């Protein structure tokens, strides 16, 4: 099986960089009233100050307040941005904090059913701990999902997450729509996929098949960490 | 120990609702060239069409492309928004997809060191699987971190995440700056905290102390799921 061009490029870039290397380490954390048009107002102010926004997240909270996190490039005039945001009447507080990439780093996503998800997670978390002690930052995010449609939709949603390094599928049977979603995630989003050695067509379209769930989790970390020589492009298509 | 007002309100709201109840189930997924000012342009267009943005996330990818996910309220004219976004020359693709809240649901965050993080995660993932089968959507996100400053900074960063239901601290010794960060997360962000029964001052400021790591993970799920009667406000301050 061939490796999609985008996967090869994105993986090589992802593997080479430590998660906390980036051109900005500061973010603005804003709490405000939930006024319609506020995202437009804040982002236009930052644009007018000549800054490049690297990350922007904003959402409504349960109490009608709006939370916003904005990361701008290092050449930005942080004081001027801070001042200009504070001038907006609906702003309750603005703080300058470290970025989410620096804190949570590269992400491993684990999707599948009960016992196997826990085992894969256990391997990945223990191995991530060892890499993080040595200077990487790798977090492990899991969701237990059942059903072909549900798993397929969840895999599609992985392409909408930021900082994802690799996906591990933890189950005993996956195929049909799931296989289509894996193909799409790999070719359109360039995200590599490990599968347990399971029934169904999904193992035929994954980058690596691993029989032991703990080992699958450990390998996921080794593959995206910039520490160590294990490289997906060298073991691609292997079964363990 | 008293329960901060914000925690009581936010927890009650969080507990009562299933993760996929919300006033919009659709989001726009946009891939574009990474032009400065694009966030301002897109959000202004949506504002001018009279829509309320419930969630907005945008970031730069490795290849110089920009990824944007936008959730608007159900009353919005989805076709008009789609058309108006497509008119921007830098847009490569726009798709209408389901929301991240519907897919990933309520989040449990686990922070701490190696073996204990894995054990807490194992309990939480296995229990989340059981609740998700019954109609909830709960995901479990973990990071292994070492050091007082690092753990403290990571706890501060939990307040910047969206959809967080509860934080579990998995370690054998936590105090000092970590204790301050827990106090702040609870009172300012209203996010409850479970700690393992560990050394250090942190257990004195948490909502629940649980000795067994697997049980701590299981309880985290039970506390935020809208299935079942286990309620933080009834067991608050207990040690298990």
Boltz contact constraints between the chains, C-beta under 6 A:
constraints:
  - contact:
      token1: [A, 10]
      token2: [B, 62]
      max_distance: 6.0
  - contact:
      token1: [A, 13]
      token2: [B, 62]
      max_distance: 6.0
  - contact:
      token1: [A, 29]
      token2: [B, 160]
      max_distance: 6.0
  - contact:
      token1: [A, 36]
      token2: [B, 52]
      max_distance: 6.0
  - contact:
      token1: [A, 37]
      token2: [B, 47]
      max_distance: 6.0
  - contact:
      token1: [A, 39]
      token2: [B, 43]
      max_distance: 6.0
  - contact:
      token1: [A, 39]
      token2: [B, 53]
      max_distance: 6.0
  - contact:
      token1: [A, 39]
      token2: [B, 56]
      max_distance: 6.0
  - contact:
      token1: [A, 40]
      token2: [B, 43]
      max_distance: 6.0
  - contact:
      token1: [A, 40]
      token2: [B, 44]
      max_distance: 6.0
  - contact:
      token1: [A, 40]
      token2: [B, 47]
      max_distance: 6.0
  - contact:
      token1: [A, 43]
      token2: [B, 39]
      max_distance: 6.0
  - contact:
      token1: [A, 43]
      token2: [B, 40]
      max_distance: 6.0
  - contact:
      token1: [A, 43]
      token2: [B, 43]
      max_distance: 6.0
  - contact:
      token1: [A, 44]
      token2: [B, 40]
      max_distance: 6.0
  - contact:
      token1: [A, 47]
      token2: [B, 37]
      max_distance: 6.0
  - contact:
      token1: [A, 47]
      token2: [B, 40]
      max_distance: 6.0
  - contact:
      token1: [A, 52]
      token2: [B, 36]
      max_distance: 6.0
  - contact:
      token1: [A, 53]
      token2: [B, 39]
      max_distance: 6.0
  - contact:
      token1: [A, 54]
      token2: [B, 60]
      max_distance: 6.0
  - contact:
      token1: [A, 55]
      token2: [B, 59]
      max_distance: 6.0
  - contact:
      token1: [A, 56]
      token2: [B, 39]
      max_distance: 6.0
  - contact:
      token1: [A, 56]
      token2: [B, 58]
      max_distance: 6.0
  - contact:
      token1: [A, 57]
      token2: [B, 57]
      max_distance: 6.0
  - contact:
      token1: [A, 58]
      token2: [B, 56]
      max_distance: 6.0
  - contact:
      token1: [A, 59]
      token2: [B, 55]
      max_distance: 6.0
  - contact:
      token1: [A, 59]
      token2: [B, 162]
      max_distance: 6.0
  - contact:
      token1: [A, 60]
      token2: [B, 54]
      max_distance: 6.0
  - contact:
      token1: [A, 62]
      token2: [B, 10]
      max_distance: 6.0
  - contact:
      token1: [A, 62]
      token2: [B, 13]
      max_distance: 6.0
  - contact:
      token1: [A, 69]
      token2: [B, 160]
      max_distance: 6.0
  - contact:
      token1: [A, 103]
      token2: [B, 154]
      max_distance: 6.0
  - contact:
      token1: [A, 103]
      token2: [B, 157]
      max_distance: 6.0
  - contact:
      token1: [A, 114]
      token2: [B, 126]
      max_distance: 6.0
  - contact:
      token1: [A, 114]
      token2: [B, 129]
      max_distance: 6.0
  - contact:
      token1: [A, 117]
      token2: [B, 125]
      max_distance: 6.0
  - contact:
      token1: [A, 118]
      token2: [B, 122]
      max_distance: 6.0
  - contact:
      token1: [A, 118]
      token2: [B, 125]
      max_distance: 6.0
  - contact:
      token1: [A, 118]
      token2: [B, 126]
      max_distance: 6.0
  - contact:
      token1: [A, 121]
      token2: [B, 121]
      max_distance: 6.0
  - contact:
      token1: [A, 121]
      token2: [B, 125]
      max_distance: 6.0
  - contact:
      token1: [A, 122]
      token2: [B, 118]
      max_distance: 6.0
  - contact:
      token1: [A, 122]
      token2: [B, 122]
      max_distance: 6.0
  - contact:
      token1: [A, 125]
      token2: [B, 117]
      max_distance: 6.0
  - contact:
      token1: [A, 125]
      token2: [B, 118]
      max_distance: 6.0
  - contact:
      token1: [A, 125]
      token2: [B, 121]
      max_distance: 6.0
  - contact:
      token1: [A, 125]
      token2: [B, 142]
      max_distance: 6.0
  - contact:
      token1: [A, 125]
      token2: [B, 144]
      max_distance: 6.0
  - contact:
      token1: [A, 126]
      token2: [B, 114]
      max_distance: 6.0
  - contact:
      token1: [A, 126]
      token2: [B, 118]
      max_distance: 6.0
  - contact:
      token1: [A, 128]
      token2: [B, 144]
      max_distance: 6.0
  - contact:
      token1: [A, 129]
      token2: [B, 114]
      max_distance: 6.0
  - contact:
      token1: [A, 129]
      token2: [B, 144]
      max_distance: 6.0
  - contact:
      token1: [A, 132]
      token2: [B, 144]
      max_distance: 6.0
  - contact:
      token1: [A, 133]
      token2: [B, 146]
      max_distance: 6.0
  - contact:
      token1: [A, 139]
      token2: [B, 143]
      max_distance: 6.0
  - contact:
      token1: [A, 140]
      token2: [B, 142]
      max_distance: 6.0
  - contact:
      token1: [A, 141]
      token2: [B, 141]
      max_distance: 6.0
  - contact:
      token1: [A, 142]
      token2: [B, 125]
      max_distance: 6.0
  - contact:
      token1: [A, 142]
      token2: [B, 140]
      max_distance: 6.0
  - contact:
      token1: [A, 143]
      token2: [B, 139]
      max_distance: 6.0
  - contact:
      token1: [A, 144]
      token2: [B, 125]
      max_distance: 6.0
  - contact:
      token1: [A, 144]
      token2: [B, 128]
      max_distance: 6.0
  - contact:
      token1: [A, 144]
      token2: [B, 129]
      max_distance: 6.0
  - contact:
      token1: [A, 144]
      token2: [B, 132]
      max_distance: 6.0
  - contact:
      token1: [A, 146]
      token2: [B, 133]
      max_distance: 6.0
  - contact:
      token1: [A, 154]
      token2: [B, 103]
      max_distance: 6.0
  - contact:
      token1: [A, 157]
      token2: [B, 103]
      max_distance: 6.0
  - contact:
      token1: [A, 160]
      token2: [B, 29]
      max_distance: 6.0
  - contact:
      token1: [A, 160]
      token2: [B, 69]
      max_distance: 6.0
  - contact:
      token1: [A, 162]
      token2: [B, 59]
      max_distance: 6.0
